[in-house]
Amino acid sequence: MSSVKDKKELCRNWNLYVITDIGMAAPRSYHQIFHEILLGGANVVQLRDKTTPFETLVDVGRKIKPLCEEFGATLIVNDNPYLAKEINADGVHLGQEDMPVDIAREIVGDEKLIGLSTHTKTQALMSMLMDVDYIGVGPIFPTLTKTQIYKPLGLSMLGWASKEIRIPFVPIGGINTDNICDVWRIGKRAPAVVSAIMKASDLTAATKSLINLITQTKQELQ
């Protein structure tokens, strides 16, 4: 990723942004989780783990990075730019309460992706003034994955974002098989999912199912 244009293009080509949760997907190992998701066809996966020690996550990351490369998928690390740098991930995703974007950029360098969670129109607009490559927009629907601090934004937020936000964005929050088609119809962006895949008995089948729904919706809109 040699330029801002290349990074933005990479983000726009994502098909389904899968966020991992090893607790939900137990008793699978991280390698099993990533392998099943990648077999399902997702081309961007986020390593999200707020409890496992750093050195353990370094070992995990060094094993799953080659796997992502084998499948041509983007590897994003949640919250921790030091971990992203250590395992040579493709980028890091920050929350509003995490490290400032400019400091994270100094750590990971210009070639890596930086994503930022946004939960209001103001935050989304402000993100365009920062050195971020994409943003998360949500929660769109109620979600049990995180403690609900921000109220659900609804599908209307995606219509607004598709018109007003000039950098790639990823809808997130409560997205599943029942609503993913509506999310694509209005936002026309690859959504992020957690429990819709992590809680499934077959991660590969769940991933394929969501991607197929998006593909069908794209075809309907052509």
C-alpha positions in Angstrom: 0.0 0.0 0.0 2.2 2.8 -1.3 -0.3 5.6 -1.3 -3.4 7.0 0.3 -5.3 6.2 -2.9 -4.2 2.6 -2.7 -5.3 2.3 0.9 -8.7 3.8 0.2 -9.2 1.5 -2.8 -8.3 -1.5 -0.6 -10.9 -0.5 1.9 -13.6 0.0 -0.7 -13.0 -3.5 -2.1 -13.7 -5.2 1.2 -16.7 -7.6 1.1 -17.3 -8.5 4.7 -15.4 -7.1 7.8 -15.3 -9.9 10.4 -14.3 -9.1 14.0 -13.1 -12.0 16.0 -14.2 -12.9 19.6 -12.5 -16.0 20.9 -14.9 -16.3 23.8 -17.9 -16.5 21.5 -16.2 -18.9 19.1 -14.8 -21.3 21.9 -13.4 -23.8 22.0 -11.7 -22.9 18.7 -8.1 -21.6 18.6 -7.4 -18.3 16.8 -5.9 -20.2 13.9 -9.1 -22.2 13.6 -11.2 -19.1 13.8 -9.3 -17.2 11.1 -9.0 -20.3 8.9 -12.8 -20.9 8.9 -13.6 -17.2 8.3 -11.1 -17.0 5.4 -12.4 -20.2 3.9 -15.8 -18.5 4.0 -14.5 -15.7 1.7 -14.2 -12.7 4.0 -11.3 -10.5 2.8 -10.8 -8.4 6.0 -10.6 -9.8 9.6 -10.0 -7.9 12.8 -8.1 -9.4 15.7 -10.0 -8.1 18.7 -8.9 -9.3 22.2 -8.8 -7.1 25.2 -7.8 -9.7 27.8 -5.1 -11.9 26.4 -1.5 -10.8 27.3 0.4 -8.9 24.7 3.2 -11.5 24.2 0.6 -14.2 23.7 -1.2 -12.0 21.1 2.2 -11.5 19.4 2.5 -15.3 19.0 -1.1 -15.5 17.7 -0.6 -12.6 15.3 2.6 -14.1 13.8 0.7 -17.3 13.0 -2.4 -15.7 11.6 -0.7 -13.0 9.5 0.7 -15.6 7.0 -2.7 -17.2 6.9 -4.3 -13.9 5.9 -1.6 -13.4 3.3 -2.3 -16.8 1.9 -6.0 -15.9 1.4 -5.2 -12.3 0.2 -7.1 -10.9 3.2 -6.5 -7.7 5.2 -5.5 -8.2 8.9 -6.5 -5.4 11.3 -5.6 -5.3 15.0 -8.1 -3.7 17.4 -6.9 -0.9 19.7 -3.2 -1.7 19.8 -0.9 -0.1 17.3 2.2 -1.6 19.0 0.7 -5.1 18.4 -0.1 -4.2 14.8 3.5 -3.1 14.2 5.0 -6.1 16.0 3.1 -8.7 13.9 3.2 -6.6 10.7 -0.6 -6.4 10.5 -2.1 -4.4 7.7 -3.6 -1.8 10.1 -5.1 -0.9 13.4 -8.6 0.1 14.4 -9.0 2.7 17.2 -12.0 3.6 19.3 -12.9 7.1 20.3 -11.3 6.6 23.8 -8.2 4.9 22.5 -4.8 6.4 21.5 -5.0 9.6 19.4 -4.8 9.0 15.7 -1.6 11.0 15.1 0.3 9.1 17.8 -0.9 5.8 16.4 0.2 6.9 12.9 3.7 7.6 14.3 3.8 4.0 15.6 2.5 2.0 12.6 3.8 4.2 9.8 2.2 5.7 6.7 1.7 2.5 4.8 -0.6 0.9 7.4 -4.3 1.4 7.6 -5.9 3.2 10.5 -9.6 2.8 11.2 -11.6 4.8 13.7 -14.9 4.1 15.3 -17.5 6.8 15.1 -20.9 7.0 16.8 -22.3 10.3 15.8 -22.5 12.5 12.7 -20.1 15.0 14.3 -17.5 12.2 15.0 -17.9 10.9 11.4 -17.4 14.4 9.9 -14.4 15.1 12.2 -12.8 11.9 11.1 -12.3 13.3 7.6 -9.9 15.9 9.1 -7.8 13.2 10.7 -5.2 10.8 9.2 -7.5 7.8 9.1 -8.2 5.5 6.1 -11.6 4.3 7.0 -14.2 4.7 9.8 -16.7 2.4 11.5 -20.2 3.9 11.7 -22.5 2.5 14.4 -24.0 1.0 16.2 -26.6 0.8 13.4 -28.8 -1.6 15.5 -28.9 -2.7 19.1 -26.0 -5.0 19.9 -24.9 -7.1 22.8 -21.3 -7.4 21.8 -20.3 -4.2 23.6 -21.8 -2.3 26.5 -24.4 0.0 24.8 -23.0 3.5 25.4 -24.2 5.1 22.2 -27.8 4.7 21.0 -28.5 2.8 17.8 -28.2 5.1 14.8 -30.5 3.3 12.5 -30.4 2.8 8.7 -30.9 6.5 8.1 -27.4 7.1 9.3 -26.0 5.0 6.5 -28.0 7.0 3.9 -26.5 10.2 5.4 -22.9 8.7 5.6 -23.0 7.5 2.0 -23.7 11.1 0.9 -21.6 13.1 3.3 -18.6 10.9 4.2 -15.8 11.0 1.6 -13.6 8.3 3.1 -14.4 4.5 3.2 -16.8 3.5 6.1 -17.9 0.3 7.6 -21.4 -0.1 9.1 -21.3 -2.0 12.4 -23.6 -3.0 15.2 -26.2 -5.7 15.4 -25.9 -6.6 11.7 -27.0 -10.1 10.9 -28.8 -12.2 8.2 -32.1 -10.5 8.9 -30.9 -7.0 8.2 -27.6 -7.2 6.2 -29.4 -6.7 2.9 -31.0 -3.5 4.0 -27.6 -2.3 5.3 -26.1 -2.9 1.9 -29.0 -1.3 0.0 -28.8 1.9 1.9 -25.1 2.1 2.8 -23.6 0.2 -0.1 -20.6 -0.6 2.0 -19.2 -3.8 3.4 -20.6 -4.2 6.9 -18.8 -5.4 10.0 -20.1 -8.4 12.0 -19.2 -10.1 15.2 -21.8 -12.4 16.8 -23.5 -13.2 13.5 -20.4 -15.3 12.7 -18.7 -15.8 16.0 -21.7 -17.5 17.6 -22.4 -19.7 14.6 -21.7 -23.4 14.8 -20.0 -23.3 11.4 -18.0 -20.1 10.9 -17.3 -20.9 7.2 -20.9 -21.4 6.4 -22.0 -18.3 8.3 -19.4 -16.2 6.5 -20.5 -17.6 3.1 -24.1 -17.0 3.9 -23.6 -13.3 4.7 -21.4 -12.7 1.7 -24.0 -14.4 -0.6 -26.7 -12.1 0.8 -24.6 -9.1 0.0 -23.8 -10.4 -3.5 -27.5 -11.0 -4.2 -28.4 -7.5 -3.0 -25.7 -6.0 -5.2 -27.1 -7.9 -8.2 -30.6 -6.7 -7.5 -29.4 -3.1 -7.5 -27.6 -3.3 -10.8 
